[in-house]
């Protein structure tokens, strides 16, 4: 006892105030109550009262008889706490990845050295070969163009074509000229042009020029004393991009303009319905559109005094009627699903208007690049010269395309606009009745010596599993595309079958 007291006094002396506090307490006589440590006693008393009250209540409470029935667990809960089954992906992924590995070898062995392939599942890279090699992308260029358009414009954005005149409509008459003012609607068409596609309309969009003629009649138009004047001043008058002559004469795109009808073509033979073959490009697309519209008005009984021409509407022109295009989301779906070159080039010129007073291909291509720069994408080895991918000077990487498809905007807006295996667009005739039917969303690409295919595959066996893939090959053979198509189809179908392994549900904890 004396030793503990001495030790206590030593500790108090070391703290400096212990001895003085003891001396002060010793100096004053204390009662018994003062000696009791109340701050410790009171909580213990309260806790005891609460416990006693709870016990008395439990003794008087009624008992639910059904709570005494034993519960029979139908499934034994016998999975150990540290079992790998509690993270079933760790069991499935090695099996699934190993099953897919031979497919990567097969498609790359047939592709040659100038090729790239990237396949990702979520944040995992399943395969990457030459991800940063710079290659001609062909129509995979449209992925960048449409991504930029969806980044800059609202998906609901429309493009307006309207009728205007210097003087108002009076008693059914426009005195002078009636201006058909182009707003850059890429798919302003007539019914006879659209009819050539027959039943293959899934994903296509169009704006009927006949609707604008009907709107003019509804306003009371019966006579134009002057001419129908086509106004294409929103864009420049450069008709084609930096393309090889063979692509222009084979009508891979019609002549570009802010005012076109039927994608810039004045004739399309029935025997080649729906294809580029045999088409006739309008020498002056704006004048051709004005003439076609004049014909539609004449069919509706409107008298027109002079032949159609081109010009610019007066600054204070009065609007007679307007016609809005389909929303941008539908226009992009048409472009990507059917690899429509004309539509992609018109979108590029619209993007140019963000920084320039007039839409041009060069400024629009720069704007696409700027969007990607602003969003932090890796752009090494990238060159953008047009919107459609017809320019053989374009360069992209598989790594960039995969990044775009995996980005939040790509996943939420872009992927749904791509062609769908077995259902829509350029791969509608592929994968029918296979695991990839309705499961693959992809953008094709084809030029002489170039083939490309990029997109997203949804697993046909495991919910919420998606693979992002991009594949580009450059070679010298003109017949390269047909050779590689034979490799692409089974490859995509193997991706759709992933994971070719036990399902997550069967591997989950028991």
Secondary structure per residue as TSV (DSSP state, phi and psi in degrees):
chain	resnum	aa	ss	phi	psi
A	1	X	-	360.0	-46.8
A	2	X	H	-62.3	-34.7
A	3	X	H	-67.8	-42.5
A	4	X	H	-63.1	-40.6
A	5	X	H	-64.3	-41.1
A	6	X	H	-64.3	-38.9
A	7	X	H	-65.7	-39.0
A	8	X	H	-62.4	-43.7
A	9	X	H	-64.7	-36.5
A	10	X	H	-64.0	-42.5
A	11	X	H	-64.4	-39.6
A	12	X	H	-67.1	-36.6
A	13	X	H	-65.2	-37.7
A	14	X	H	-65.6	-35.7
A	15	X	H	-73.2	-19.0
A	16	X	S	96.3	-36.3
A	17	X	S	-107.5	-9.6
A	18	X	H	-59.9	-45.2
A	19	X	H	-66.2	-41.1
A	20	X	H	-65.4	-39.0
A	21	X	H	-64.7	-40.0
A	22	X	H	-64.4	-40.8
A	23	X	H	-63.4	-39.0
A	24	X	H	-66.7	-40.8
A	25	X	H	-65.5	-37.6
A	26	X	H	-70.6	-25.0
A	27	X	H	-73.4	-23.6
A	28	X	S	-115.4	131.8
A	29	X	-	-66.9	143.2
A	30	X	-	-120.7	144.6
A	31	X	-	-81.7	171.4
A	32	X	H	-64.5	-40.3
A	33	X	H	-62.6	-35.2
A	34	X	H	-69.1	-23.7
A	35	X	H	-77.3	-16.3
A	36	X	S	-80.6	130.0
A	37	X	-	-79.8	83.7
A	38	X	H	-61.0	-32.9
A	39	X	H	-66.1	-18.2
A	40	X	H	-92.8	-34.0
A	41	X	H	-74.9	-42.6
A	42	X	H	-58.9	-48.1
A	43	X	H	-60.4	-35.5
A	44	X	H	-67.1	-38.5
A	45	X	H	-64.6	-45.2
A	46	X	H	-61.4	-43.8
A	47	X	H	-62.1	-38.8
A	48	X	H	-64.5	-41.5
A	49	X	H	-62.7	-42.3
A	50	X	H	-63.4	-44.1
A	51	X	H	-61.7	-42.6
A	52	X	H	-63.7	-41.0
A	53	X	H	-65.2	-39.5
A	54	X	H	-64.9	-38.5
A	55	X	H	-66.1	-44.0
A	56	X	H	-62.6	-37.8
A	57	X	H	-68.3	-38.8
A	58	X	H	-66.4	-30.5
A	59	X	H	-72.5	-28.8
A	60	X	H	-93.1	-12.9
A	61	X	S	-73.9	149.8
A	62	X	-	-77.6	153.8
A	63	X	-	-108.8	130.8
A	64	X	-	-76.6	111.6
A	65	X	G	-60.7	-33.9
A	66	X	G	-68.1	-21.0
A	67	X	G	-71.0	-13.7
A	68	X	G	-88.2	-3.4
A	69	X	S	-74.9	131.9
A	70	X	-	-65.6	138.7
A	71	X	-	-94.0	128.4
A	72	X	-	-99.7	110.3
A	73	X	-	-77.5	116.6
A	74	X	S	-67.9	-27.1
A	75	X	S	-116.6	126.3
A	76	X	-	-67.5	130.9
A	77	X	-	-88.4	75.0
A	78	X	-	-113.1	13.4
A	79	X	-	-79.6	121.2
A	80	X	-	-58.7	154.0
A	81	X	T	-59.0	-37.6
A	82	X	T	-98.1	19.2
A	83	X	-	-72.2	145.0
A	84	X	G	-65.0	-19.0
A	85	X	G	-63.6	-21.0
A	86	X	G	-74.5	-12.3
A	87	X	G	-128.9	75.7
A	88	X	T	-60.4	-24.0
A	89	X	H	-59.9	-31.4
A	90	X	H	-67.0	-23.2
A	91	X	H	-87.3	-36.7
A	92	X	H	-78.3	-43.7
A	93	X	H	-57.8	-46.6
A	94	X	H	-60.6	-37.4
A	95	X	H	-68.0	-46.3
A	96	X	H	-64.8	-42.6
A	97	X	H	-65.2	-40.4
A	98	X	H	-65.3	-35.8
A	99	X	H	-67.4	-28.8
A	100	X	H	-87.2	-22.5
A	101	X	H	-54.2	-43.3
A	102	X	H	-61.5	-26.9
A	103	X	H	-67.3	-37.0
A	104	X	H	-63.6	-42.7
A	105	X	H	-63.4	-42.6
A	106	X	H	-63.4	-48.0
A	107	X	H	-72.2	-33.2
A	108	X	H	-75.5	-34.5
A	109	X	H	-61.9	-28.9
A	110	X	T	-94.3	4.3
A	111	X	T	-103.8	-23.7
A	112	X	-	88.6	172.7
A	113	X	S	-71.1	-30.1
A	114	X	S	-86.3	67.4
A	115	X	E	-149.8	159.8
A	116	X	E	-140.7	150.8
A	117	X	E	-148.5	127.3
A	118	X	E	-132.5	131.7
A	119	X	E	-133.5	122.7
A	120	X	E	-123.1	146.3
A	121	X	E	-125.8	105.0
A	122	X	T	63.2	-128.2
A	123	X	T	-94.7	13.2
A	124	X	E	-103.8	136.0
A	125	X	E	-92.8	112.9
A	126	X	E	-80.4	-32.5
A	127	X	E	-158.2	144.4
A	128	X	E	-151.2	115.4
A	129	X	E	-127.7	123.1
A	130	X	S	54.7	41.4
A	131	X	T	-59.4	-27.9
A	132	X	T	-108.9	11.0
A	133	X	-	-71.9	140.7
A	134	X	-	-90.8	118.8
A	135	X	B	-133.4	156.9
A	136	X	-	-70.6	124.7
A	137	X	-	-93.0	-11.1
A	138	X	G	53.1	-137.7
A	139	X	G	-74.1	-2.0
A	140	X	G	-65.3	-13.0
A	141	X	H	-57.9	-31.1
A	142	X	H	-63.2	-24.9
A	143	X	H	-60.4	-42.9
A	144	X	H	-69.0	-44.5
A	145	X	H	-61.2	-48.6
A	146	X	H	-73.0	-31.9
A	147	X	H	-62.0	-44.8
A	148	X	H	-63.0	-41.9
A	149	X	H	-62.4	-42.7
A	150	X	H	-70.6	-21.6
A	151	X	H	-78.7	-36.7
A	152	X	H	-87.4	-40.5
A	153	X	S	-107.1	156.3
A	154	X	-	-68.4	144.6
A	155	X	T	-58.8	-20.9
A	156	X	T	-88.9	-0.9
A	157	X	-	-58.3	136.5
A	158	X	-	-122.4	164.5
A	159	X	-	-120.2	129.1
A	160	X	E	-102.2	131.8
A	161	X	E	-107.2	135.0
A	162	X	E	-142.4	162.9
A	163	X	E	-104.9	135.5
A	164	X	E	-145.5	156.2
A	165	X	E	-148.0	157.9
A	166	X	S	-68.9	-38.0
A	167	X	S	-112.2	149.9
A	168	X	-	-70.0	161.7
A	169	X	-	-70.0	125.8
A	170	X	B	-133.0	122.0
A	171	X	T	53.8	39.4
A	172	X	T	82.2	-0.5
A	173	X	E	-115.0	136.5
A	174	X	E	-101.4	115.7
A	175	X	-	-86.1	116.5
A	176	X	S	102.4	-151.6
A	177	X	-	-90.8	153.0
A	178	X	E	-113.5	121.8
A	179	X	E	-94.7	129.8
A	180	X	E	-98.6	104.7
A	181	X	E	-99.8	119.2
A	182	X	-	-79.2	137.5
A	183	X	-	-114.4	17.0
A	184	X	-	75.3	34.9
A	185	X	-	-79.8	112.1
A	186	X	T	-72.3	-20.4
A	187	X	T	-120.9	41.4
A	188	X	E	-79.3	115.2
A	189	X	E	-138.6	167.5
A	190	X	-	-101.0	162.9
A	191	X	H	-61.3	-37.1
A	192	X	H	-70.2	-31.0
A	193	X	H	-67.7	-45.5
A	194	X	H	-66.2	-29.7
A	195	X	H	-64.4	-22.6
A	196	X	T	-66.6	-16.2
A	197	X	T	-88.9	-3.7
A	198	X	T	54.4	-127.6
A	199	X	T	-85.8	-6.4
A	200	X	-	-82.4	64.5
A	201	X	-	-109.1	-6.7
A	202	X	T	-59.2	119.3
A	203	X	T	88.3	-10.3
A	204	X	-	-82.7	148.3
A	205	X	-	-132.9	157.2
A	206	X	-	-158.6	160.8
A	207	X	E	-120.6	119.0
A	208	X	E	-75.6	120.0
A	209	X	H	-64.9	-28.0
A	210	X	H	-59.4	-31.5
A	211	X	H	-63.9	-37.8
A	212	X	H	-68.8	-38.1
A	213	X	H	-62.5	-42.4
A	214	X	H	-64.0	-36.1
A	215	X	H	-65.3	-38.5
A	216	X	H	-64.3	-41.1
A	217	X	H	-64.5	-39.5
A	218	X	H	-63.2	-27.5
A	219	X	T	-78.5	-8.3
A	220	X	T	101.7	10.3
A	221	X	-	-66.4	128.3
A	222	X	-	-129.6	-17.4
A	223	X	E	-153.0	140.3
A	224	X	E	-123.5	114.6
A	225	X	S	-72.5	-26.3
A	226	X	S	-98.0	-133.4
A	227	X	-	-120.1	168.0
A	228	X	E	-88.9	119.2
A	229	X	E	-109.4	125.2
A	230	X	E	-85.7	126.6
A	231	X	E	-112.9	110.4
A	232	X	-	-113.2	24.0
A	233	X	T	-69.6	-11.3
A	234	X	T	-63.7	-35.2
A	235	X	B	-113.7	168.2
A	236	X	-	-73.1	178.9
A	237	X	S	-107.4	24.1
A	238	X	-	-78.6	115.2
A	239	X	-	-80.0	-24.1
A	240	X	S	-138.0	159.8
A	241	X	-	-82.5	-171.6
A	242	X	S	-79.1	70.5
A	243	X	-	-113.0	156.9
A	244	X	-	-65.4	145.8
A	245	X	H	-58.3	-35.2
A	246	X	H	-61.5	-30.1
A	247	X	H	-76.9	-30.9
A	248	X	H	-73.2	-47.0
A	249	X	H	-72.4	-19.8
A	250	X	T	-90.5	6.7
A	251	X	T	61.4	41.3
A	252	X	S	-65.7	-20.4
A	253	X	S	-149.4	145.9
A	254	X	-	-75.4	169.6
A	255	X	-	-63.7	138.0
A	256	X	-	-83.9	141.6
A	257	X	-	-168.0	156.2
A	258	X	S	-74.4	-15.0
A	259	X	S	-130.8	101.0
A	260	X	-	-134.8	156.7
A	261	X	S	-126.7	141.8
A	262	X	G	60.5	40.0
A	263	X	G	56.6	27.1
A	264	X	G	88.3	8.2
A	265	X	E	-103.7	141.3
A	266	X	E	-100.3	-15.6
A	267	X	E	-153.4	150.8
A	268	X	-	-153.4	112.8
A	269	X	-	-67.9	144.3
A	270	X	G	-63.1	-33.7
A	271	X	G	-67.7	-17.5
A	272	X	G	-115.7	33.5
A	273	X	T	-54.6	130.0
A	274	X	T	83.7	-3.3
A	275	X	S	-115.9	171.2
A	276	X	S	-76.0	-20.7
A	277	X	T	-64.0	135.4
A	278	X	T	78.1	1.5
A	279	X	-	-73.4	158.1
A	280	X	E	-117.5	121.3
A	281	X	E	-80.2	137.1
A	282	X	-	-68.4	132.6
A	283	X	S	-64.8	-38.7
A	284	X	S	-130.2	98.2
A	285	X	H	-61.0	-35.2
A	286	X	H	-69.3	-41.5
A	287	X	H	-66.7	-38.7
A	288	X	H	-61.6	-42.1
A	289	X	H	-63.7	-40.9
A	290	X	H	-63.2	-40.5
A	291	X	H	-67.6	-41.5
A	292	X	H	-62.4	-42.4
A	293	X	H	-66.7	-39.0
A	294	X	H	-59.4	-38.8
A	295	X	H	-64.5	-38.9
A	296	X	H	-65.5	-39.3
A	297	X	H	-65.9	-41.9
A	298	X	H	-61.7	-39.5
A	299	X	H	-61.2	-23.7
A	300	X	T	-98.8	12.1
A	301	X	T	89.2	12.5
A	302	X	-	-86.5	132.3
A	303	X	E	-87.8	130.6
A	304	X	E	-124.5	129.1
A	305	X	-	-79.9	-31.9
A	306	X	S	-134.0	166.0
A	307	X	-	-71.2	151.4
A	308	X	-	-66.1	151.1
A	309	X	E	-151.3	-170.2
A	310	X	E	-123.8	154.0
A	311	X	-	176.3	-170.2
A	312	X	-	-121.3	131.3
A	313	X	-	-63.4	145.3
A	314	X	-	-60.3	147.9
A	315	X	T	-55.4	-35.0
A	316	X	T	-101.5	26.7
A	317	X	-	-62.1	147.2
A	318	X	E	-94.2	129.1
A	319	X	E	-80.7	129.2
A	320	X	E	-94.0	-43.0
A	321	X	E	-158.6	155.0
A	322	X	E	-128.5	153.0
A	323	X	E	-138.3	117.6
A	324	X	E	-91.4	144.8
A	325	X	-	-73.3	175.7
A	326	X	-	-64.9	159.5
A	327	X	-	-63.8	156.4
A	328	X	H	-54.5	-38.7
A	329	X	H	-57.5	-38.0
A	330	X	H	-75.6	-36.6
A	331	X	H	-62.3	-43.6
A	332	X	H	-65.1	-38.2
A	333	X	H	-60.6	-43.4
A	334	X	H	-60.4	-47.8
A	335	X	H	-61.0	-49.4
A	336	X	H	-76.9	-37.9
A	337	X	H	-67.9	-39.6
A	338	X	H	-109.4	10.7
A	339	X	T	48.9	52.7
A	340	X	-	-81.1	109.8
A	341	X	H	-67.5	-42.4
A	342	X	H	-60.1	-47.2
A	343	X	H	-61.5	-39.8
A	344	X	H	-64.3	-39.2
A	345	X	H	-69.6	-33.8
A	346	X	H	-66.7	-39.6
A	347	X	H	-62.5	-37.8
A	348	X	H	-61.0	-41.3
A	349	X	H	-68.9	-32.8
A	350	X	H	-63.9	-40.4
A	351	X	H	-63.2	-33.5
A	352	X	H	-61.7	-30.5
A	353	X	T	-67.0	-11.3
A	354	X	T	-69.1	-24.7
A	355	X	T	-128.7	-12.6
A	356	X	S	-124.5	154.9
A	357	X	S	-73.2	-17.1
A	358	X	S	-138.9	141.7
A	359	X	B	-74.3	124.5
A	360	X	-	-132.4	156.0
A	361	X	H	-65.9	-44.9
A	362	X	H	-62.0	-46.7
A	363	X	H	-67.5	-36.7
A	364	X	H	-66.1	-39.8
A	365	X	H	-62.8	-40.0
A	366	X	H	-63.6	-35.6
A	367	X	H	-68.0	-38.1
A	368	X	H	-59.0	-46.6
A	369	X	H	-61.3	-40.3
A	370	X	H	-65.8	-38.3
A	371	X	H	-58.5	-44.2
A	372	X	H	-68.3	-36.9
A	373	X	H	-62.2	-47.7
A	374	X	H	-61.9	-29.1
A	375	X	T	-93.7	3.6
A	376	X	T	81.6	20.4
A	377	X	-	-74.4	155.7
A	378	X	-	-81.0	118.7
A	379	X	-	-117.6	17.8
A	380	X	T	-63.1	131.9
A	381	X	T	78.4	12.2
A	382	X	-	-102.3	134.5
A	383	X	B	-138.7	130.5
A	384	X	-	-122.2	115.5
A	385	X	-	-116.7	-13.1
A	386	X	-	-154.4	-173.1
A	387	X	S	-103.3	-24.1
A	388	X	S	-93.5	-25.7
A	389	X	S	96.3	3.2
A	390	X	-	-70.0	-25.7
A	391	X	-	-71.3	118.7
A	392	X	T	-78.2	1.2
A	393	X	T	-89.3	-9.2
A	394	X	-	-63.6	148.0
A	395	X	B	-140.4	133.2
A	396	X	B	-136.3	172.3
A	397	X	-	-124.4	152.0
A	398	X	H	-61.7	-34.4
A	399	X	H	-61.4	-41.6
A	400	X	H	-66.4	-45.4
A	401	X	H	-61.5	-41.7
A	402	X	H	-62.5	-41.1
A	403	X	H	-60.2	-43.1
A	404	X	H	-64.3	-45.5
A	405	X	H	-65.7	-28.5
A	406	X	H	-87.8	-12.3
A	407	X	S	-67.4	155.8
A	408	X	H	-55.7	-42.3
A	409	X	H	-69.2	-36.8
A	410	X	I	-61.8	-44.7
A	411	X	I	-68.1	-36.6
A	412	X	I	-84.9	-27.1
A	413	X	I	-123.8	-48.1
A	414	X	I	-72.3	-47.1
A	415	X	G	-59.0	-38.2
A	416	X	G	-66.2	-14.8
A	417	X	G	-88.9	-7.5
A	418	X	S	-76.8	165.9
A	419	X	E	-62.9	147.9
A	420	X	E	-116.0	126.1
A	421	X	T	-56.8	127.8
A	422	X	T	75.8	-0.3
A	423	X	T	-132.8	-44.8
A	424	X	B	-146.1	138.5
A	425	X	G	77.5	-148.6
A	426	X	G	-70.0	-15.5
A	427	X	G	-116.5	22.8
A	428	X	T	-64.0	-27.1
A	429	X	T	-94.5	1.8
A	430	X	S	-100.2	151.4
A	431	X	S	71.6	11.5
A	432	X	T	-61.9	126.8
A	433	X	T	75.8	12.3
A	434	X	S	-110.1	174.0
A	435	X	T	-59.0	-19.7
A	436	X	T	-88.2	-5.1
A	437	X	T	-63.5	114.2
A	438	X	T	76.3	2.3
A	439	X	T	-109.1	-13.6
A	440	X	E	-112.6	130.8
A	441	X	E	-117.2	113.5
A	442	X	E	-144.4	156.4
A	443	X	E	-114.5	122.7
A	444	X	E	-85.6	167.9
A	445	X	E	-156.7	131.1
A	446	X	E	-145.6	125.9
A	447	X	E	-141.7	169.6
A	448	X	T	-58.6	118.8
A	449	X	T	78.3	9.9
A	450	X	E	-134.2	133.5
A	451	X	E	-139.2	145.0
A	452	X	E	-149.5	148.9
A	453	X	E	-154.6	121.1
A	454	X	E	-139.9	147.3
A	455	X	E	169.8	-154.0
A	456	X	E	-131.1	134.2
A	457	X	E	-115.6	126.2
A	458	X	E	-90.5	133.8
A	459	X	-	-61.6	136.2
A	460	X	S	-85.1	-7.0
A	461	X	S	-118.4	-26.9
A	462	X	S	-124.2	117.5
A	463	X	T	-62.9	143.1
A	464	X	T	71.1	13.6
A	465	X	-	-104.4	124.0
A	466	X	E	-131.5	143.7
A	467	X	E	-115.5	129.6
A	468	X	E	-97.0	130.5
A	469	X	E	-137.1	150.9
A	470	X	E	-148.4	136.7
A	471	X	E	-145.0	120.3
A	472	X	E	-133.4	136.4
A	473	X	E	-130.7	131.4
A	474	X	E	-116.0	134.2
A	475	X	-	-152.9	-177.5
A	476	X	S	-96.7	-17.0
A	477	X	-	-79.6	129.5
A	478	X	T	-65.0	-32.1
A	479	X	T	-85.9	11.1
A	480	X	H	-55.7	-39.2
A	481	X	H	-62.6	-45.4
A	482	X	H	-67.2	-36.2
A	483	X	H	-63.1	-44.6
A	484	X	H	-79.7	-23.5
A	485	X	H	-60.1	-33.2
A	486	X	H	-65.7	-22.1
A	487	X	H	-90.6	-33.6
A	488	X	H	-64.0	-43.1
A	489	X	H	-62.9	-53.5
A	490	X	H	-65.7	-29.1
A	491	X	H	-63.4	-47.9
A	492	X	H	-63.7	-38.0
A	493	X	H	-67.9	-31.9
A	494	X	H	-68.2	-37.8
A	495	X	H	-62.4	-39.4
A	496	X	H	-66.7	-28.2
A	497	X	H	-80.5	-11.0
A	498	X	-	-66.3	138.9
A	499	X	-	-85.3	122.4
A	500	X	-	-81.7	73.4
A	501	X	S	-162.7	170.9
A	502	X	-	-53.7	141.5
A	503	X	-	-70.9	153.2
A	504	X	H	-55.0	-39.3
A	505	X	H	-61.7	-36.8
A	506	X	H	-76.9	-15.2
A	507	X	H	-101.9	-3.9
A	508	X	S	-70.2	166.0
A	509	X	-	-56.5	141.3
A	510	X	-	-79.1	360.0
